[in-house]
Amino acid sequence: MISIEHIVNAQKLNAEFLFALNAKAFAGFEQLVALNVEATKATMQDAADVVRSAFNAKDAEELTKLQHAFLQPAAENAAQYTRQVYEIAQETWAGLAKVVVETTSESPMKLSAFLASAAQNGPAGAENAVEIVKSTMTAATSAYEGMQKAASDVMEANMQAMSAAAVATRANGKGKAPDRRASRAH
């Protein structure tokens, strides 16, 4: 027989799972906000410095030099910002995946305990039905663990591919910048 205690425990587990997910998501959001505040402050400071220097420029050539001096670090800062956003997103997704994996790995054990309790408190003659449910749950748990491992492997492969793509993008970006400058000089 399902008791109120079983229902309350199930609801507690669901609430804890949601709280853990929300905490991980909020931590990632908090990191993004902090990054955006710092990036905005730095950009405003750089822009103020360039404007001050522009007011002190004596001719158009000096203004052009100031513009180039501002644009190169701005491009590097944008690339750094993108890398940091990627890292925060990767950390947040990994944290969320960890919460899901931990919670789902606990669920089959708790369900087994619930079924054992139901078998003990159930009416006479219900043992066969409980055994059928238990064997079905064992098979489902085995299948679920296989799917979970496959999903974990796919997620790991995707993370590695994304990291490799980010490294390749950074390498390509650094390799192309000198070529553009060299082509302008000619």
Buried (B, 14 or more C-beta within 10 A) or exposed (E): EEEEEBEEBBEEBEEEBEEBBEEBBEBBEEBBEEBEEEBEEEBEEBEEEBEEBEEEEEEEEEBEEBEEEBEEEBEEBEBEBBEBBBBBBBBBBEBBBEBBBEBEEEBBEEBBEBBEBBBEEBEEEBEEEBEEBBEEBEEEBEEBEEEBEEEEEEBEEEBEEBEEEBEEBEEEEEEEEEEEEEEEEE
